Amino acid sequence: IAGKASPWSQDEALQQVLMSDWSVSFTSLYNLLKAKLCPYFYVCTYQFTVLFRAAGLVGSDVITAVISPTTRGLREAMRNEGIEFSLPLVEECRTRKQKNSEVNLETEVANTLSDDDDESFSWLEEMGVQDKVKKPDAISIKLRKEKHEVQMDHKPESLALVKGTNTFTLLNFLINCKSLVAAAGPQTGLPPTLLSPVAFRGGTMQTLKARSINAKARVHLAYEDIFSLEIVGPVMPHSLHSLTMLLKSAQRGAFSAVLYTHEPTAVFNASPALNKVRKLETIRNDLPTCGLHPKTLDQLSQCPTLGKSSIRFLEMKDYAYTWKS
């Protein structure tokens, strides 16, 4: 929409109507997710992306939502709304460091700061010059303690994980969050984009742009026909899996693909294995009603193994896959 007329950018009444309709669509998607009629969906804001996933996906028996990237301000606002969340990559890193050094770094840092700020001034009091030296105030101490949290803003480590009923609180938080809509730029006044593999209230069907190219490539002393398919747009996980199944059959078990990921969302592949769940098989059995291919659902149900990276190159030879991330 860049360069085009944007009648909504200066019309507050129109912006309110758009936001109201968007809230209905968002709530509709969440209800479909809860009923296992939708496997997952994305909320794409101009600052961050949220991925909601149904129970049964990525080894979880409850609905989950992951947000990336986040900032200290966003995390603080979520806490103030009573949304319980974790920072799995930060916690994972701390656990690894603690195992290596057998030292609780977070407690050590907090205690050091506290000791430094309180006890290091006691000798000044004994000399009677404590009033002449400025002691750090509570805000300064707090900023020092939160420095590590600010440093991870906008980075993959800022990934926030929300589980269970807290995802509904997150829904309400996002609907009422004023900063969710851009105040400047081409997206001024527009609600976030909702992307889903299934139809939802107020949604529109969009097609990806595809272009096929036929060429000749020299192989040894002869030329062979090379066929290339270029697909542009938001290619969601189920679409990629469907394409690989199609090409596997159509190309008789031999093809390759180069993939370009929206970088801020690559970290969604790092969502760690959640708590060991009971009755997960029963939950998975309800998911086929969402309309995805059973093999695709099996793939999405598995715990991610890519870490913070994503698949960049995928190749199949003799019906066997290899890939690089």
N, C-alpha and C positions, 0 to 999 in steps of 0.2 A: 504493500500500500504506500510505499515511499513515493513522494512526489505527486500523489493524487490528493484530491480534495478530501478533507476529513471533517465532515459537518458535525460530528459528535465532539470534536476537540474543544469547541467553545460553547456547546449546548449542554448545560448541566442537567436539564430535564431529560434529554435523550440519554445521557450517561447513566442516570438513575434507572431508566427503563432497561437499558442494556444490562446493567448490573443485576437488576431484579430477575430478568430472564436467565442470566447466567447462574444465579443462585439456585433457581429451579432446576436447571440442567445438572449442576454440580450435585445437588441433593438426590436427583433421580439416579445419577451414576452410582452414588454411594449406596443407595438402596438396592440397586441391581447387584452391586459387589457383595453386599451383605447377604442377599438371597442366592449367591453363587451363580447368577445369570450373567455376570461380567467377571472375567478373571483378573483384570487389572486396568488401570487408566492413569493418565498423566494430567497434572495441572501445571501448565507452563506459564509462569509469570515472567516479567521482563528482568527479574533479579535472580530467581531460583526456580527449580523444578521439583514437584512432588510426585512420587510414584506410589499410588495406592494399590495394594495387592490383596486378593481374596484369601481367606483361610484355606490352607492346603497347598499354597505355593511356597517355594523356597523353604520347605520343611517346617512351616509354622502352622499351628492349629488355630490361630486367631488372625484377624485382619491386621495387616501391617502397612505402615506408610514410611517412606524414606524421603528426606529433604536434602537437597544439595544445590549449590553451596549455601551455607548459613553464615550469619554474622552474630556477634555477641548481642547486638540489639534485638535481632529476631529471636534468639534463644531466650533472652531475658523476657521478652514479651510473651513467649509461649509459657514460660514458667509462671508468670504473673496470671495467666489464664488457667492455671492449674493443669496444664498438659504435661504429663510425665513422659520423658523421653531419655534416650541414652545416646552417647557418642561412641559407637562401637569401635571405630578405628583408633580413637584416643585411648579407650579402655584396653584395647588389644595391645597397643604399643606400651602402655604402662605395665600391663601384666608381663609382657615379654621382658621389659627392662628389670622388673622386680625379680623375675626368675633368674636373670643373668647376674644381677648384683645382690639379690636377696635384701634389698633395701626399698622401703616404701618411699619413693621419691616425693610423692605429693605431700605426705605427712611431714617428711623431712624439710621440704621447702617451707611449708606453712609454719612449722615450729621454729625454723631458723629466722623467718621474717618476724614472728612474734617475739622471739628472744632478742633479736637485734633491736627491734623498735622499743621494747619496754625496758630491758635490762642494761642496754648500752648507755643509757642516760643516767643510770643510778650513780655512777662515779662523779658526774657533773653536779648532782645534787649535794654530794659530800663536800664538794669544793665551793658550793654556794653560787655557781654561775649558770645554773640550769635555765634561768630566765633569759640569758643572753644568747642562748643557742636555740634555734628554731627546731622543735621536735616535729617529726612527720605527723600530719593529722590523719584521721581515720580514712579520709578519701584517698590520700596518698598511699596508705598501707593497702587499701582495697585494690587500687589500680596496680600496685606491684604484684599482688596475689593473682590478679586476673590477667596479667601480662601474657602468660602462656596461652590463655583462652583467646585473646585478641589476635595473637600471632597466627592462629590457624584459620581465621576468617577467610572465606572465599577459596579455601584449599580443600582437597578431597577429605582431609581429616575432620572437616567441619560437618560431615554427614551426620544427620540426626535421624534416629530410628524411633518411631512411635508405634505402640502395639495395643491391640484390643480395643476397649471402649474409649481409650484416649484418642483414637483416630476420629471418633465422632466429635469430640471436643475440638480437635484440630480442624475438622470441617467447619464448625461454627466460627472458629477463630479466623480462618481464611475468608469466610463470607463477610465477616465484619471488619477485616483488616483494611484500613484506608490506604496504606502504602502499597497495596497489591496492584494498584492501577498506576501506570506511569503518568507523571505530571508534565512531561515534555518528551519530544521525539515522535516518531511515527506511530507509536502505540498509545499516544495520549488519550486518556479517557476510555480506552478499550479494556474490558475484563480479560483475565488470563485465558489462554487457549486450553480447551479440554480435548484430549486425544484418547480414543477408546476403540478396541477391536469390535465392539458391538454397538448397535443403535441405542440411543438414549433420547430422552425428551428434549426437544429443541436442537438436537444435533443435525448436522448435514453430512452427507456422504461425499468424501473427496477422493479423487484418484491420484495415485503417484504418477509422475511423469516418467515415461519409459521411451528409450530410443535404442533401436537395434542397428548394428553395423556389421556389414560383411566385408571381409578383407582377405588378402592372400599373404601367407607367411612362408618363408623359405625354410624347409626342413630337409637337411642333408642336401641332396642335389635336385630336389623337386619342390614344388609349391603346394601348400595345402590350404584349404578354405578355413578361415578363422571367423567365428561368429561371436560377437560381443553384444551384451545387453547392459544398458546403463539405466539405472533407476534412481530418480532424484526425489527427495521429500522425506517426511518423517517415517522411515521404515521401522515399524515396531517389531519387537521380538518374534511375535507369532508369524508376521509376514516373512521375516528372514527364514524362519524354519520351514514355512510352506514353500518358499522359493527353492530351498535346498532339496526338499523332497521332490519337487517338480523336475529340477535339473538332474537329479540323480536318475530319474526314470528316462527323461527325454534325451540325456547325453550318455546314456548307457554307462553310468558309474564313473564318468571322467569329466571334471570341470574345475575351474578355479574362480575365486571371487576376491576382489579387493574392497574393503569396507572402510567407510569414513564415519567416525562416531562423533556425536555432539559431546565434546569433551566434558562439560560439567556433569553429564549423566553417566559417564563411564564408571564412576565410583559406585553406581547402583549394583554393579557386579560384585562388589566387595561385601555386600550384606552378609554378615557371618551366619553360620548355622545357629538357629535359635535354640531355645530350650528343647530338650528331648520331649517329644510330644507323644501323647497317647491317642489312640483312635484316629491317627492321621490317615490311615487307609480308608476309613469310613468317610472322612471329610473329602478325600480325593474323589471318592465314588460319586459325590454330589456335583463335582465340577463339570462333567461332560455336558450338562445342560447349558453351559455358557456358549456352546457353539464352536469351540475350537477343535481341531483334529486331535484325537486321543494321543497320538505320538507327540504332538506339540505340547499338550498338557503334561505328559510325562516329563518332557524336557524342562518345562517351567516349574515343575514341582520339586525338582532336585535343588539341593543347596548349591549356591554359586561357588565356582572354583577359580575364577579369573582374577580375583583380587581387585585392585584399583584400576586394572587395565581392561581393555576390551579386545575382541578379535579384530585384527587388522587384515589378515590374509587367511583364506580358507581354500583348501584344495582337496579334491577327491580323485583317487586313482584306484581302479579296480574295486569300486564301492567302499573304499576305506578312506576316512577323513584324516587330514593333518591340518594344523592351523598354527598361526603365529599371533601373539598379542603384543 
